[in-house]
Each structure stands twice: as C-alpha cells, then as structure tokens.
Amino acid sequence: MKAAVLHAPNQPLTIEDIALEKPRSREVLLRTAFAGLCHSDLHFIEGLYQHPTPCVLGHESSAVVEAVGEDVSYVKPGDPVITCLSVFCGTCPQCLTGHPNLCENTDIKMLPGVSRRLSWKGGERMHQFMNLSSFAEAMLVHENAIVKIDADIPLDRAALVGCGVMTGVGAVFNAAKVEPGSSVAVIGCGGVGLSAVNGAALAGAERIIAIDTVPSKLELARELGATDTVNASNADPVKAVREMTKGGVHYSFEALGTKSTAEQAFQMLRAGGTATIIGMVPFGVKIELHGFDFLRDRKLQGTSMGGNRFRVDMPRLLSLWRQGRLKLDHLISGRLKLAEINEGFAALKSGAPVRQLIDFGV
C-alpha cells in the first residue's frame, strides 16, 4: 500500500510502498477514506516534538473496516468508522474513573517505537504514529481506537470529528465546562479553535470573541457562533478583550500552541476565570505568568483531546451536525491526493487553510 513517510524532521514526506501485518487478536484492518492535515502532525514534521523515524504520520481520519482479528466483536467488515488517538483499555484506573483519553495501559495505548504493525523494504521496521498512522491507504489498529458510525454519515465530515472537532468542542464541554450566559475568548481560528467557537455557542455562551490574524478565518468564526472578533495583527488581543468585556472573560481557549498566546489566554481572564490550553506548546517551552494573578481564583489548565470519551462523544457530535447545530461543512478548506501532502502542509504552515483532507477515494 502507499503511505506518506517521514524519514527525519524538516524533510519532505515521501510516498512509499509499505506493508501491514495481518490483524491479530482485537486488531482491525481499515481502508482509509479521509485523513485530515493537523498542526499536531506538522509539529512532528518540524521537529518540535520527537518521534522515532521512519514513521507514517496522521491521526485524524475516517475509514471502512476491511478485516478483523480474533476476539473482535465491536465491528465487522464494511462498517464505517472514525479513528481516534485516544485508544483505551477500559480497565485501568483512568478508564474506570471516566478518563479513557488518559488510558495508562501501554499494552493498548502503545508508546512511540513499540508497535510492530508496519514494515517496508523487505521487513525493515516502520514506526506507527499515535497507534494509527492514517497518511496511508490502510491502517491496522486496536479495536478500541475506533468508533462505529451510521452508514449515512459522509466520511469526509466524519474524519473532522476524529481530532479537531472533538478536541475543540470537547475542551468547551468536558474540560472547561462552559456555563450558559458566560463570556468566552478563543485564540486561533483553525479547525480546533473554530470548533471551540462552535462549542461555546452550543454551550450557551452569551459572548464569544474569536481572535486570529487571518480575516477570512474571523469571518468564518462569526458563521460558527462568534459574537465578536479581534484581528491580532493590528490589535493587542489582551487589551481588546479586557476592554470589550469590561474586565476579562470567564473562559479562554488557546488553540495555537505558542508561548505568547498561552500567556495571553491567562491574561485576558476576569477574576474566577479559567484558561484552557488546547494547542501543543513545543516541548521544552515554558509559560511565564505573574503569581499575583492567581490570587483572584484565575485558573490555567490543559486538555488532552478535549477530555473525550470518544465512543460516546463523537456520535453525539454527529447527531448535532445532523440537527444543523454543529457546523462541519464550513471547516473543509480543500481535498488533496496523497501525493500532494507536502503542498498541503506548506499551505497549512501559511495559516490560510482551516482543514485540508487527504481523499483516498473510498
């Protein structure tokens, strides 16, 4: 099968022929339908986070079940599914206390470099990414890395829910627990940030301030529920938000993953407010805040994939899409062939697209 391979950071991905093992116990072979280009993948391409190479990146995807291994009862061949990097065991302390996205069982949620599912060049090892590796025509995954969806759900929309939408909406619902009538600021209007905007609208926030430097993304944010926008290329976002809200917001969300925006998210809070860092701040980067600012019950927290329980949350999100309340169609910036993946990441780095999808033609 064809796959996009990362050989080393800061190098173009190459399209290679690689092989997959046959499904073993509790494993599922998937034929990839769509895979989204996410900034998380770009972080690994640029070396901001480390992963063993060569590897096949990609983690936001939809697919169709092609074959199942022994002991698989959840899906059968032909079932449409969404993948999720929050693979869970269901028996560890985190899973049993309602936090399956933080599963501690490394037999299921395998650490980088452990998996032996991919190979190339006559058996040479290829590393699997986030237990998925969706920049390939097929994936071999644990059955607890997928959620079955209704057959009438378009697989391009479904792929978006696999990471960006789940992370953004989940940060609002699960991590911050935004209350009706509250004020919200979202820094960064890519796929994750726009989903946080949409989630805040669904949660009943009275005022939703979207912040970005790209005018087209700010316009799109209004379509998804933002009541106000701030163009950070010509305004101080902290000053603007504090003036607009007469003191700051109840909730802020950082969806870019930079030191400055993480600090801004905290600085634009009113007393008692909560800032949630969604973006992947580069490894080793430290966030600096004034200790005094914590005295008025301001909080700073992170979130892993929106604190999802994805087999429950993703079908609910798709139900909201069916009702016209969750906006997915607006997020798709374009569709690419696998061979165009490097051009796609170059466009993503420019900041212009919201979500580009690799279309595998399933």
C-alpha positions as CSV (number, residue, x, y, z in Angstrom):
1,M,0.0,0.0,0.0
2,K,1.0,3.6,-0.5
3,A,1.9,5.8,2.5
4,A,3.5,9.2,3.2
5,V,6.7,8.6,5.2
6,L,8.6,11.0,7.5
7,H,12.3,10.0,7.4
8,A,13.6,12.8,9.5
9,P,12.4,16.2,10.8
10,N,12.3,19.1,8.4
11,Q,12.4,16.9,5.4
12,P,9.5,16.4,2.8
13,L,7.4,13.3,3.3
14,T,8.0,10.7,0.7
15,I,5.4,8.4,-0.9
16,E,6.5,4.8,-0.2
17,D,5.2,1.3,-0.6
18,I,4.8,-0.2,2.9
19,A,3.3,-3.4,4.4
20,L,0.9,-4.1,7.2
21,E,0.8,-7.2,9.4
22,K,-2.4,-9.2,9.4
23,P,-4.9,-8.4,12.1
24,R,-4.2,-10.2,15.4
25,S,-6.3,-10.6,18.4
26,R,-8.5,-7.5,18.9
27,E,-7.0,-5.7,15.9
28,V,-8.8,-4.2,12.9
29,L,-7.6,-3.6,9.4
30,L,-9.1,-0.4,8.0
31,R,-9.2,1.0,4.5
32,T,-8.6,4.7,4.9
33,A,-11.2,7.1,3.5
34,F,-10.1,10.6,4.5
35,A,-7.3,11.9,6.7
36,G,-7.0,15.5,7.9
37,L,-3.8,17.5,7.9
38,C,-3.5,18.7,11.5
39,H,-1.0,21.1,13.1
40,S,-0.1,18.3,15.5
41,D,1.4,16.3,12.6
42,L,3.2,19.5,11.5
43,H,4.8,19.8,14.9
44,F,6.5,16.4,14.4
45,I,7.5,17.2,10.8
46,E,9.2,20.4,12.1
47,G,10.9,18.5,15.0
48,L,9.1,20.5,17.7
49,Y,8.1,17.1,19.1
50,Q,10.1,13.9,18.7
51,H,9.0,10.5,17.3
52,P,11.0,7.5,16.1
53,T,11.6,7.5,12.3
54,P,10.9,6.4,9.7
55,C,7.2,6.7,10.5
56,V,3.8,7.3,8.9
57,L,2.1,10.3,10.5
58,G,-1.6,11.1,10.5
59,H,-4.2,10.7,13.2
60,E,-7.5,12.4,12.2
61,S,-9.3,10.0,9.9
62,S,-12.3,8.1,8.8
63,A,-12.2,4.6,7.3
64,V,-14.1,1.4,6.4
65,V,-13.4,-1.9,8.2
66,E,-11.8,-4.4,5.8
67,A,-10.9,-7.3,8.1
68,V,-10.9,-8.1,11.8
69,G,-8.7,-10.3,14.0
70,E,-9.7,-12.8,16.6
71,D,-11.9,-11.6,19.6
72,V,-13.1,-8.5,17.8
73,S,-16.9,-8.1,18.4
74,Y,-17.4,-4.4,18.1
75,V,-17.1,-4.1,14.3
76,K,-17.4,-6.2,11.2
77,P,-16.1,-5.8,7.6
78,G,-17.9,-3.0,5.8
79,D,-18.6,-0.9,8.9
80,P,-17.7,2.9,8.6
81,V,-15.6,4.2,11.5
82,I,-13.8,7.2,12.9
83,T,-10.3,6.7,14.3
84,C,-9.1,8.3,17.5
85,L,-5.7,8.5,19.1
86,S,-7.4,8.2,22.5
87,V,-7.2,4.4,22.3
88,F,-8.4,3.0,25.6
89,C,-8.2,-0.3,27.5
90,G,-11.3,0.1,29.7
91,T,-9.8,-1.4,32.8
92,C,-7.0,0.9,34.1
93,P,-7.7,3.5,36.9
94,Q,-8.1,6.3,34.4
95,C,-10.6,4.5,32.2
96,L,-12.5,3.3,35.2
97,T,-12.8,6.8,36.6
98,G,-14.2,8.3,33.4
99,H,-10.9,9.5,31.8
100,P,-10.4,6.9,28.9
101,N,-8.5,9.6,26.9
102,L,-5.7,9.3,29.6
103,C,-5.6,5.5,29.5
104,E,-2.4,4.2,31.2
105,N,-2.3,0.7,29.7
106,T,0.7,0.7,27.4
107,D,-0.2,-2.7,26.0
108,I,-3.2,-0.9,24.3
109,K,-2.0,2.7,24.1
110,M,1.4,1.8,22.9
111,L,4.2,4.3,23.4
112,P,6.2,5.6,20.4
113,G,8.5,3.0,19.0
114,V,6.7,0.0,20.5
115,S,4.3,-1.1,17.7
116,R,5.4,-3.7,15.1
117,R,2.4,-3.3,12.7
118,L,4.2,-1.5,9.8
119,S,7.2,-2.5,7.7
120,W,8.9,-1.7,4.4
121,K,11.8,-2.7,2.2
122,G,11.6,-6.4,2.8
123,G,10.8,-6.3,6.5
124,E,12.6,-3.2,7.8
125,R,10.7,-1.6,10.6
126,M,8.3,1.4,10.0
127,H,7.0,3.2,13.1
128,Q,3.3,3.7,13.8
129,F,2.2,7.2,14.9
130,M,-0.3,7.6,17.7
131,N,-1.4,4.0,17.3
132,L,-2.9,5.0,14.0
133,S,-0.8,6.3,11.0
134,S,-3.6,7.5,8.8
135,F,-1.5,9.0,6.0
136,A,-1.7,5.6,4.3
137,E,-4.2,3.7,2.2
138,A,-4.8,1.3,5.1
139,M,-4.3,1.2,8.9
140,L,-4.0,-1.7,11.4
141,V,-5.3,-0.6,14.8
142,H,-6.6,-1.9,18.1
143,E,-10.4,-2.1,18.1
144,N,-10.5,0.4,20.9
145,A,-9.0,3.1,18.6
146,I,-12.2,3.3,16.5
147,V,-15.9,4.3,16.9
148,K,-18.5,2.9,14.6
149,I,-20.8,5.4,12.9
150,D,-24.0,5.3,10.9
151,A,-23.6,4.4,7.3
152,D,-25.3,7.6,6.0
153,I,-22.7,9.9,7.6
154,P,-20.4,11.4,5.0
155,L,-16.9,10.1,5.7
156,D,-15.2,13.5,5.0
157,R,-17.3,15.2,7.7
158,A,-16.7,12.2,10.0
159,A,-12.9,12.5,9.7
160,L,-13.0,16.0,11.0
161,V,-14.6,14.8,14.2
162,G,-11.7,12.4,14.8
163,C,-9.4,15.1,16.2
164,G,-10.0,18.8,15.5
165,V,-13.7,19.0,16.2
166,M,-13.6,16.6,19.1
167,T,-10.7,18.5,20.7
168,G,-12.3,21.9,20.3
169,V,-15.8,21.1,21.3
170,G,-14.6,18.7,24.0
171,A,-12.4,21.4,25.5
172,V,-15.6,23.5,25.9
173,F,-17.9,20.8,27.2
174,N,-15.6,18.4,29.1
175,A,-12.5,20.4,30.2
176,A,-13.8,23.9,30.9
177,K,-17.5,23.1,31.3
178,V,-18.6,26.5,29.9
179,E,-21.7,27.7,31.6
180,P,-24.7,29.4,29.8
181,G,-24.5,33.1,29.8
182,S,-20.8,33.3,30.2
183,S,-18.1,35.1,28.1
184,V,-15.6,33.2,26.0
185,A,-12.4,34.1,24.1
186,V,-10.8,31.7,21.6
187,I,-7.3,32.4,20.4
188,G,-6.6,30.8,17.0
189,C,-9.3,30.0,14.4
190,G,-8.1,26.9,12.7
191,G,-10.1,23.7,12.8
192,V,-9.7,23.3,16.6
193,G,-10.3,26.9,17.5
194,L,-13.4,27.2,15.3
195,S,-14.7,24.1,16.8
196,A,-14.3,25.6,20.2
197,V,-16.2,28.7,19.0
198,N,-19.0,26.4,17.8
199,G,-18.9,24.5,21.0
200,A,-19.2,27.7,23.1
201,A,-22.2,28.7,21.1
202,L,-23.8,25.3,21.7
203,A,-23.0,25.7,25.4
204,G,-25.0,28.9,25.5
205,A,-22.2,31.4,26.0
206,E,-23.5,34.9,25.7
207,R,-20.4,36.5,24.2
208,I,-17.8,34.6,22.1
209,I,-14.7,36.5,21.0
210,A,-12.7,34.9,18.2
211,I,-9.0,36.0,17.8
212,D,-6.8,35.4,14.8
213,T,-4.7,37.3,12.2
214,V,-6.5,36.0,9.1
215,P,-9.6,38.0,8.2
216,S,-11.2,35.1,6.4
217,K,-11.0,32.9,9.5
218,L,-12.5,35.6,11.6
219,E,-15.4,35.8,9.2
220,L,-15.9,32.1,9.4
221,A,-15.8,32.3,13.2
222,R,-18.8,34.5,13.0
223,E,-20.7,31.9,11.0
224,L,-19.9,29.4,13.6
225,G,-21.1,31.5,16.5
226,A,-18.6,34.2,17.4
227,T,-20.3,37.4,18.5
228,D,-17.1,39.5,18.2
229,T,-13.7,39.2,16.5
230,V,-10.2,40.6,17.2
231,N,-7.6,40.8,14.5
232,A,-4.4,40.2,16.5
233,S,-2.2,41.5,13.6
234,N,-3.4,45.1,14.4
235,A,-4.6,45.0,18.0
236,D,-3.4,43.8,21.4
237,P,-5.7,40.9,22.0
238,V,-5.5,41.0,25.8
239,K,-6.2,44.7,25.9
240,A,-9.0,44.4,23.3
241,V,-10.7,41.5,25.2
242,R,-10.5,43.2,28.6
243,E,-12.0,46.4,27.2
244,M,-14.8,44.6,25.3
245,T,-15.8,42.6,28.4
246,K,-15.1,45.3,31.0
247,G,-12.6,43.2,32.9
248,G,-12.0,39.9,31.0
249,V,-13.7,36.7,30.0
250,H,-15.0,33.8,32.1
251,Y,-13.3,31.3,29.8
252,S,-10.5,31.5,27.3
253,F,-9.2,28.8,24.9
254,E,-5.7,28.8,23.3
255,A,-5.7,26.8,20.1
256,L,-2.3,27.7,18.5
257,G,0.3,26.2,20.8
258,T,2.7,29.1,21.3
259,K,4.2,30.6,24.4
260,S,2.8,34.1,23.8
261,T,-0.8,33.0,23.1
262,A,-0.8,30.7,26.1
263,E,0.2,33.6,28.3
264,Q,-2.4,35.9,26.6
265,A,-5.2,33.3,27.3
266,F,-4.5,33.6,31.0
267,Q,-4.0,37.4,31.0
268,M,-7.5,38.0,29.4
269,L,-9.4,36.3,32.2
270,R,-11.6,38.0,34.7
271,A,-11.4,37.0,38.4
272,G,-12.5,33.4,38.7
273,G,-11.9,32.7,35.1
274,T,-10.4,29.6,33.5
275,A,-7.9,29.4,30.6
276,T,-7.6,26.1,28.8
277,I,-4.6,25.4,26.6
278,I,-5.6,23.2,23.7
279,G,-2.7,23.8,21.4
280,M,0.6,21.8,21.5
281,V,3.1,24.2,23.0
282,P,6.5,23.0,21.7
283,F,8.4,20.6,24.0
284,G,10.7,22.5,26.4
285,V,9.0,25.8,26.1
286,K,8.0,27.4,29.4
287,I,4.9,29.6,30.0
288,E,5.6,32.6,32.3
289,L,2.8,34.2,34.4
290,H,2.6,36.6,37.3
291,G,2.0,34.7,40.5
292,F,-0.2,37.6,41.8
293,D,-2.7,37.0,39.0
294,F,-3.7,33.6,40.6
295,L,-4.9,35.3,43.8
296,R,-8.3,36.1,42.3
297,D,-9.1,32.5,41.5
298,R,-7.9,32.5,38.0
299,K,-7.0,29.0,36.7
300,L,-4.8,27.6,33.9
301,Q,-5.3,24.1,32.7
302,G,-4.5,21.8,29.8
303,T,-6.7,19.3,28.0
304,S,-5.9,16.1,26.2
305,M,-8.1,15.6,23.1
306,G,-10.9,17.6,24.7
307,G,-11.2,15.1,27.6
308,N,-13.1,12.9,25.3
309,R,-15.0,9.6,25.8
310,F,-14.9,9.3,22.1
311,R,-17.3,6.3,21.6
312,V,-19.9,8.4,23.4
313,D,-18.9,11.9,22.4
314,M,-18.3,11.5,18.7
315,P,-21.7,10.0,17.8
316,R,-23.3,12.8,19.8
317,L,-21.4,15.4,17.8
318,L,-22.5,13.8,14.6
319,S,-26.1,14.0,15.9
320,L,-25.7,17.7,16.5
321,W,-24.4,18.0,12.9
322,R,-27.4,16.2,11.6
323,Q,-29.6,18.8,13.5
324,G,-27.7,21.6,11.9
325,R,-26.3,22.8,15.2
326,L,-22.7,21.7,14.8
327,K,-21.0,23.1,11.7
328,L,-18.7,20.7,9.9
329,D,-19.1,21.7,6.3
330,H,-17.6,25.1,6.9
331,L,-14.3,23.6,8.1
332,I,-13.2,21.8,4.9
333,S,-10.7,24.0,3.0
334,G,-9.9,21.5,0.3
335,R,-9.3,17.9,-0.7
336,L,-5.9,16.6,-1.7
337,K,-4.4,13.4,-3.2
338,L,-1.8,11.6,-1.0
339,A,0.9,12.7,-3.5
340,E,0.0,16.3,-2.7
341,I,0.6,16.0,1.0
342,N,3.7,18.2,1.2
343,E,1.9,21.0,-0.6
344,G,-0.9,20.6,1.8
345,F,1.4,21.0,4.8
346,A,3.1,24.0,3.2
347,A,-0.3,25.6,2.9
348,L,-1.2,24.7,6.5
349,K,2.0,26.4,7.7
350,S,1.0,29.6,6.0
351,G,-2.1,29.8,8.2
352,A,-4.6,30.1,5.4
353,P,-6.5,26.8,5.4
354,V,-8.8,25.6,8.1
355,R,-8.8,21.8,7.4
356,Q,-7.5,20.0,4.3
357,L,-8.4,16.4,3.8
358,I,-6.4,13.6,2.0
359,D,-9.0,11.8,-0.1
360,F,-8.2,8.2,-0.6
361,G,-11.2,7.6,-2.9
362,V,-13.0,5.1,-0.7
